């Protein structure tokens, strides 16, 4: 299986294959969801040049409520706007409280974060605002962060020259900034995760990942896509 994936990646990066502004599926653990989302992504790229998440029922079926989150600093409240919803993000048969923060700022650029909580923690979110200290109670999170890139471990590692020109191996990764879009498909909740917002150049890889939480709050990668643009046969 890994050899097959490696051949696919070599073919994609080769100049002998032509693609134009489309995603290519390079890893699938569930063709039902991976192929359906591939069609959505590529139809949007063809029509709009980007994915229009709000236009698709898979994403819009999850409704969000705006909340204010504050952090205390020397007795002063510093606010940020977040989104809150309730759905079974970890597919254990019970709803969780899900917080989405779209303003995780690093080096002047905003990324996303997802936190989720057990329903017994609903008391912390009753009003229009809540204390950001509650994030420590989250039973699961996925966030833009410095120093820890998301590794695509379902793809073969690639070789590179390390220290002293010694051959080393590494996984493909997403860039620093994560952009997260939960969605619902055929009885399960998934997360669309990419690093390609705002055309950030060296901070983007053109990979898109669909992952799924399990009942023990662990994530597993379901689909990998690679966006290939403006390549021509030579």
MARFI-428937 format. One record per residue: x, y, z of N, C-alpha, C in turn. Coordinates in steps of 0.05 Angstrom, whole numbers, plus 5000, padded with zeros to 4 digits. Layout:
BEGIN
(atom (X,Y,Z),(X,Y,Z),(X,Y,Z))
...
This chain:
BEGIN
(atom (5017,4976,5000),(5000,5000,5000),(5017,5025,5000))
(atom (5038,5026,5018),(5056,5049,5019),(5071,5053,4993))
(atom (5079,5031,4980),(5093,5033,4955),(5075,5046,4934))
(atom (5049,5038,4934),(5030,5049,4915),(5027,5079,4920))
(atom (5025,5088,4945),(5023,5116,4952),(5047,5131,4943))
(atom (5071,5119,4946),(5096,5133,4938),(5096,5137,4908))
(atom (5087,5117,4893),(5086,5120,4864),(5067,5142,4856))
(atom (5044,5144,4870),(5025,5165,4864),(5038,5193,4868))
(atom (5051,5196,4891),(5064,5222,4897),(5085,5229,4876))
(atom (5102,5209,4869),(5122,5214,4849),(5109,5222,4823))
(atom (5087,5210,4815),(5073,5217,4790),(5062,5245,4791))
(atom (5051,5253,4815),(5039,5279,4817),(5061,5301,4815))
(atom (5084,5296,4827),(5104,5317,4826),(5120,5316,4800))
(atom (5115,5295,4784),(5129,5293,4758),(5117,5312,4738))
(atom (5134,5323,4721),(5124,5342,4700),(5110,5327,4677))
(atom (5110,5301,4678),(5097,5286,4656),(5067,5284,4658))
(atom (5056,5294,4681),(5027,5293,4686),(5017,5321,4687))
(atom (4993,5325,4676),(4982,5352,4675),(4957,5354,4692))
(atom (4957,5374,4710),(4934,5380,4725),(4930,5411,4725))
(atom (4907,5421,4730),(4903,5450,4731),(4883,5456,4753))
(atom (4892,5467,4775),(4874,5476,4796),(4855,5454,4805))
(atom (4865,5432,4814),(4848,5411,4824),(4862,5396,4846))
(atom (4846,5382,4863),(4857,5365,4883),(4859,5337,4872))
(atom (4880,5323,4880),(4884,5295,4874),(4884,5279,4900))
(atom (4869,5258,4900),(4867,5241,4924),(4892,5223,4925))
(atom (4908,5226,4946),(4933,5210,4948),(4932,5189,4970))
(atom (4911,5190,4987),(4908,5170,5007),(4879,5169,5015))
(atom (4867,5145,5017),(4839,5141,5024),(4836,5117,5042))
(atom (4824,5120,5065),(4816,5098,5081),(4786,5092,5079))
(atom (4771,5110,5066),(4742,5107,5062),(4735,5122,5037))
(atom (4732,5107,5015),(4726,5119,4989),(4699,5133,4988))
(atom (4680,5125,5005),(4654,5138,5005),(4657,5168,5011))
(atom (4671,5174,5033),(4674,5202,5041),(4695,5216,5024))
(atom (4717,5202,5019),(4740,5215,5004),(4732,5222,4976))
(atom (4717,5205,4962),(4710,5211,4935),(4688,5233,4933))
(atom (4669,5232,4952),(4648,5252,4953),(4660,5280,4958))
(atom (4679,5282,4977),(4691,5308,4983),(4709,5317,4961))
(atom (4722,5298,4948),(4739,5305,4925),(4722,5319,4903))
(atom (4699,5309,4898),(4681,5321,4878),(4673,5349,4886))
(atom (4666,5352,4912),(4658,5379,4922),(4682,5398,4919))
(atom (4705,5390,4927),(4728,5408,4926),(4734,5416,4897))
(atom (4735,5397,4879),(4743,5403,4852),(4722,5418,4836))
(atom (4696,5413,4842),(4675,5429,4830),(4677,5458,4839))
(atom (4683,5463,4865),(4686,5490,4874),(4711,5504,4862))
(atom (4733,5489,4860),(4757,5501,4848),(4751,5509,4820))
(atom (4736,5493,4805),(4730,5499,4777),(4712,5523,4775))
(atom (4692,5525,4793),(4673,5547,4791),(4683,5573,4804))
(atom (4696,5570,4828),(4702,5594,4844),(4732,5598,4849))
(atom (4748,5578,4843),(4777,5581,4849),(4784,5575,4878))
(atom (4764,5569,4894),(4769,5562,4923),(4745,5545,4933))
(atom (4748,5533,4955),(4727,5517,4967),(4707,5535,4981))
(atom (4682,5533,4974),(4660,5549,4986),(4646,5531,5007))
(atom (4656,5530,5031),(4646,5512,5051),(4616,5517,5057))
(atom (4608,5542,5058),(4581,5548,5066),(4560,5539,5046))
(atom (4568,5533,5022),(4549,5524,5001),(4542,5495,5003))
(atom (4554,5480,5020),(4550,5451,5020),(4538,5441,5046))
(atom (4518,5424,5044),(4503,5415,5067),(4520,5400,5087))
(atom (4542,5387,5077),(4560,5373,5094),(4571,5391,5116))
(atom (4576,5416,5109),(4587,5435,5128),(4565,5452,5141))
(atom (4545,5461,5125),(4525,5479,5136),(4505,5466,5155))
(atom (4504,5439,5155),(4487,5425,5174),(4495,5430,5203))
(atom (4520,5438,5207),(4530,5446,5234),(4525,5476,5237))
(atom (4510,5483,5257),(4504,5511,5262),(4521,5521,5285))
(atom (4529,5546,5283),(4547,5558,5303),(4535,5583,5316))
(atom (4541,5587,5341),(4532,5611,5356),(4557,5627,5364))
(atom (4555,5653,5360),(4578,5670,5367),(4579,5674,5398))
(atom (4604,5672,5408),(4609,5677,5436),(4633,5695,5439))
(atom (4635,5707,5463),(4659,5723,5469),(4675,5707,5490))
(atom (4701,5704,5484),(4719,5691,5502),(4739,5712,5513))
(atom (4744,5712,5539),(4762,5731,5549),(4785,5718,5565))
(atom (4807,5732,5566),(4830,5723,5581),(4838,5746,5600))
(atom (4842,5739,5625),(4849,5759,5645),(4879,5765,5645))
(atom (4885,5791,5645),(4913,5801,5646),(4914,5825,5665))
(atom (4926,5821,5688),(4927,5843,5708),(4900,5855,5714))
(atom (4880,5837,5716),(4853,5845,5724),(4836,5855,5701))
(atom (4847,5857,5677),(4833,5867,5653),(4825,5843,5635))
(atom (4802,5845,5624),(4792,5824,5605),(4800,5831,5577))
(atom (4813,5813,5564),(4820,5816,5535),(4803,5796,5520))
(atom (4786,5807,5502),(4766,5791,5488),(4774,5781,5461))
(atom (4763,5759,5453),(4764,5749,5426),(4738,5736,5419))
(atom (4729,5737,5394),(4704,5725,5386),(4709,5696,5377))
(atom (4692,5678,5386),(4694,5650,5379),(4667,5640,5370))
(atom (4666,5615,5360),(4641,5602,5352),(4637,5578,5370))
(atom (4611,5572,5376),(4605,5549,5393),(4583,5533,5380))
(atom (4584,5507,5382),(4563,5489,5372),(4562,5465,5390))
(atom (4542,5448,5385),(4539,5422,5399),(4534,5401,5378))
(atom (4553,5382,5376),(4549,5359,5359),(4569,5337,5368))
(atom (4565,5314,5357),(4581,5291,5366),(4608,5289,5351))
(atom (4626,5308,5357),(4650,5310,5342),(4668,5285,5344))
(atom (4666,5270,5366),(4683,5246,5368),(4668,5220,5362))
(atom (4644,5223,5352),(4629,5199,5342),(4626,5177,5362))
(atom (4620,5186,5387),(4616,5166,5409),(4586,5163,5416))
(atom (4569,5176,5401),(4540,5174,5406),(4530,5196,5425))
(atom (4547,5214,5434),(4539,5235,5452),(4549,5262,5441))
(atom (4533,5283,5445),(4541,5309,5436),(4563,5320,5454))
(atom (4581,5335,5442),(4601,5350,5456),(4597,5380,5451))
(atom (4607,5397,5469),(4608,5425,5464),(4633,5431,5448))
(atom (4630,5444,5425),(4653,5448,5407),(4657,5479,5405))
(atom (4681,5487,5410),(4689,5515,5406),(4708,5517,5383))
(atom (4703,5536,5365),(4720,5541,5342),(4731,5570,5344))
(atom (4757,5572,5346),(4770,5598,5347),(4784,5603,5320))
(atom (4775,5624,5306),(4787,5630,5280),(4807,5653,5281))
(atom (4817,5659,5305),(4835,5682,5307),(4860,5674,5324))
(atom (4871,5650,5319),(4896,5642,5333),(4919,5656,5318))
(atom (4929,5677,5328),(4948,5694,5313),(4977,5686,5319))
(atom (4991,5680,5297),(5020,5674,5298),(5034,5690,5276))
(atom (5054,5705,5283),(5069,5721,5263),(5050,5738,5246))
(atom (5029,5749,5259),(5011,5767,5245),(4991,5754,5227))
(atom (4989,5728,5227),(4969,5714,5210),(4951,5697,5228))
(atom (4925,5697,5222),(4906,5682,5238),(4903,5653,5228))
(atom (4903,5634,5247),(4897,5607,5241),(4873,5598,5258))
(atom (4866,5573,5256),(4842,5563,5271),(4850,5544,5293))
(atom (4832,5541,5312),(4834,5521,5333),(4806,5509,5339))
(atom (4806,5484,5346),(4781,5470,5354),(4786,5459,5382))
(atom (4767,5464,5400),(4767,5452,5427),(4740,5439,5431))
(atom (4740,5416,5445),(4713,5405,5452),(4713,5395,5480))
(atom (4688,5395,5492),(4684,5391,5520),(4661,5372,5524))
(atom (4661,5358,5547),(4638,5342,5554),(4614,5360,5561))
(atom (4590,5349,5557),(4566,5366,5561),(4563,5375,5590))
(atom (4576,5361,5609),(4574,5369,5637),(4588,5396,5641))
(atom (4605,5405,5622),(4618,5430,5624),(4602,5453,5613))
(atom (4577,5448,5606),(4560,5469,5593),(4556,5493,5612))
(atom (4559,5489,5638),(4555,5511,5657),(4575,5534,5652))
(atom (4598,5528,5640),(4618,5548,5635),(4611,5566,5611))
(atom (4592,5558,5595),(4586,5571,5570),(4557,5582,5570))
(atom (4545,5587,5593),(4517,5595,5594),(4512,5623,5584))
(atom (4529,5641,5591),(4525,5669,5583),(4536,5675,5555))
(atom (4537,5701,5549),(4548,5709,5523),(4578,5710,5522))
(atom (4591,5707,5545),(4620,5707,5546),(4629,5686,5566))
(atom (4654,5677,5563),(4665,5657,5581),(4695,5662,5584))
(atom (4705,5651,5606),(4734,5654,5613),(4750,5633,5597))
(atom (4770,5643,5582),(4787,5625,5566),(4802,5605,5582))
(atom (4803,5609,5608),(4817,5589,5625),(4803,5561,5623))
(atom (4778,5561,5614),(4764,5536,5612),(4776,5518,5590))
(atom (4792,5529,5572),(4804,5512,5551),(4821,5490,5563))
(atom (4830,5494,5588),(4846,5473,5601),(4829,5448,5607))
(atom (4802,5451,5607),(4785,5428,5612),(4777,5413,5587))
(atom (4786,5423,5564),(4779,5409,5538),(4789,5381,5538))
(atom (4771,5363,5529),(4779,5334,5527),(4793,5328,5500))
(atom (4791,5348,5482),(4805,5345,5456),(4809,5372,5444))
(atom (4831,5375,5429),(4837,5400,5415),(4855,5396,5391))
(atom (4852,5414,5372),(4869,5414,5348),(4873,5443,5342))
(atom (4899,5452,5341),(4903,5481,5340),(4928,5488,5324))
(atom (4927,5511,5312),(4951,5523,5300),(4971,5529,5323))
(atom (4996,5521,5319),(5016,5524,5340),(5043,5527,5327))
(atom (5062,5538,5342),(5089,5541,5332),(5105,5516,5341))
(atom (5122,5506,5323),(5141,5485,5331),(5131,5457,5329))
(atom (5106,5453,5321),(5095,5426,5319),(5078,5424,5294))
(atom (5089,5414,5272),(5074,5411,5247),(5059,5385,5247))
(atom (5036,5385,5233),(5020,5361,5231),(5032,5342,5210))
(atom (5040,5319,5219),(5054,5300,5201),(5033,5282,5187))
(atom (5037,5277,5161),(5019,5260,5146),(5031,5232,5146))
(atom (5025,5217,5167),(5038,5192,5173),(5027,5169,5157))
(atom (5005,5173,5142),(4995,5152,5124),(5008,5153,5097))
(atom (5026,5172,5092),(5042,5172,5068),(5070,5162,5074))
(atom (5083,5151,5053),(5111,5143,5058),(5129,5167,5065))
(atom (5149,5162,5081),(5169,5183,5086),(5186,5188,5061))
(atom (5197,5212,5060),(5215,5218,5038),(5243,5221,5048))
(atom (5263,5218,5031),(5291,5220,5038),(5301,5249,5033))
(atom (5318,5258,5051),(5331,5284,5047),(5359,5283,5059))
(atom (5375,5302,5052),(5402,5304,5064),(5401,5319,5090))
(atom (5409,5306,5111),(5408,5319,5137),(5435,5330,5145))
(atom (5441,5331,5171),(5466,5343,5182),(5489,5326,5171))
(atom (5509,5340,5161),(5532,5327,5151),(5527,5312,5125))
(atom (5506,5321,5111),(5498,5307,5086),(5491,5278,5089))
(atom (5483,5271,5113),(5474,5243,5118),(5445,5240,5110))
(atom (5439,5218,5097),(5412,5213,5088),(5393,5209,5112))
(atom (5370,5223,5111),(5350,5221,5132),(5323,5218,5120))
(atom (5303,5211,5137),(5275,5208,5128),(5258,5228,5144))
(atom (5236,5236,5131),(5217,5254,5144),(5190,5249,5132))
(atom (5169,5256,5147),(5142,5255,5137),(5135,5281,5123))
(atom (5117,5280,5104),(5105,5305,5093),(5089,5317,5116))
(atom (5086,5343,5117),(5071,5357,5138),(5054,5379,5126))
(atom (5034,5387,5142),(5021,5413,5136),(5038,5435,5147))
(atom (5032,5460,5138),(5047,5483,5147),(5039,5492,5175))
(atom (5049,5515,5183),(5044,5525,5210),(5015,5529,5216))
(atom (5000,5541,5196),(4973,5550,5201),(4953,5529,5193))
(atom (4935,5522,5211),(4914,5503,5206),(4887,5517,5203))
(atom (4872,5508,5183),(4845,5519,5178),(4826,5495,5179))
(atom (4807,5496,5198),(4791,5473,5206),(4762,5477,5200))
(atom (4749,5457,5186),(4721,5459,5179),(4708,5432,5185))
(atom (4693,5430,5208),(4679,5405,5214),(4656,5401,5194))
(atom (4650,5375,5188),(4627,5369,5171),(4616,5342,5178))
(atom (4592,5337,5168),(4576,5313,5174),(4571,5298,5148))
(atom (4577,5272,5148),(4573,5256,5124),(4565,5227,5132))
(atom (4541,5219,5124),(4531,5192,5127),(4535,5182,5156))
(atom (4526,5197,5175),(4525,5188,5203),(4550,5193,5219))
(atom (4570,5206,5207),(4595,5211,5222),(4604,5240,5218))
(atom (4618,5250,5238),(4629,5276,5237),(4659,5275,5230))
(atom (4668,5293,5213),(4696,5294,5204),(4706,5322,5207))
(atom (4732,5326,5203),(4744,5352,5201),(4760,5354,5175))
(atom (4754,5376,5161),(4770,5384,5138),(4792,5402,5149))
(atom (4817,5395,5143),(4840,5411,5153),(4859,5417,5131))
(atom (4866,5442,5128),(4886,5450,5108),(4902,5473,5118))
(atom (4923,5480,5103),(4941,5503,5111),(4943,5523,5089))
(atom (4922,5524,5071),(4926,5539,5046),(4910,5565,5044))
(atom (4900,5575,5067),(4886,5601,5065),(4905,5624,5061))
(atom (4895,5644,5046),(4909,5669,5043),(4935,5667,5027))
(atom (4940,5645,5013),(4964,5642,4996),(4989,5651,5011))
(atom (4996,5637,5032),(5017,5645,5050),(5045,5636,5040))
(atom (5047,5626,5016),(5074,5619,5005),(5087,5597,5020))
(atom (5110,5602,5032),(5125,5582,5045),(5111,5569,5069))
(atom (5089,5582,5079),(5074,5571,5101),(5053,5551,5092))
(atom (5050,5547,5066),(5029,5529,5055),(5042,5505,5041))
(atom (5028,5483,5041),(5039,5459,5027),(5020,5449,5005))
(atom (4996,5459,5004),(4976,5450,4985),(4964,5422,4991))
(atom (4970,5411,5015),(4957,5387,5024),(4931,5395,5038))
(atom (4911,5377,5036),(4886,5379,5051),(4881,5352,5063))
(atom (4873,5352,5089),(4869,5327,5104),(4841,5325,5114))
(atom (4828,5302,5111),(4803,5297,5125),(4810,5277,5148))
(atom (4803,5285,5172),(4808,5268,5195),(4783,5263,5210))
(atom (4784,5243,5227),(4760,5235,5242),(4768,5229,5271))
(atom (4752,5239,5290),(4756,5233,5318),(4741,5207,5325))
(atom (4753,5192,5342),(4740,5167,5353),(4731,5172,5381))
(atom (4716,5153,5392),(4704,5156,5418),(4724,5160,5441))
(atom (4749,5153,5437),(4770,5157,5457),(4784,5184,5453))
(atom (4773,5201,5436),(4782,5228,5430),(4809,5228,5416))
(atom (4815,5206,5402),(4839,5204,5385),(4832,5210,5356))
(atom (4850,5222,5341),(4844,5228,5313),(4858,5208,5295))
(atom (4845,5202,5273),(4858,5186,5252),(4853,5199,5225))
(atom (4873,5198,5208),(4871,5210,5181),(4855,5192,5163))
(atom (4835,5203,5149),(4818,5188,5131),(4825,5192,5102))
(atom (4830,5217,5094),(4836,5224,5066),(4859,5244,5066))
(atom (4876,5241,5046),(4896,5262,5039),(4891,5271,5010))
(atom (4892,5297,5006),(4890,5308,4979),(4914,5327,4975))
(atom (4923,5329,4950),(4943,5347,4943),(4933,5365,4920))
(atom (4934,5391,4925),(4925,5410,4904),(4948,5415,4885))
(atom (4942,5411,4859),(4963,5414,4839),(4953,5435,4819))
(atom (4969,5455,4814),(4960,5477,4798),(4980,5483,4776))
(atom (4969,5490,4752),(4985,5501,4730),(5008,5484,4722))
(atom (5005,5458,4723),(5025,5440,4713),(5019,5432,4684))
(atom (5039,5428,4668),(5035,5422,4640),(5053,5398,4632))
(atom (5043,5384,4612),(5060,5362,4601),(5085,5374,4589))
(atom (5108,5359,4593),(5132,5367,4580),(5145,5343,4567))
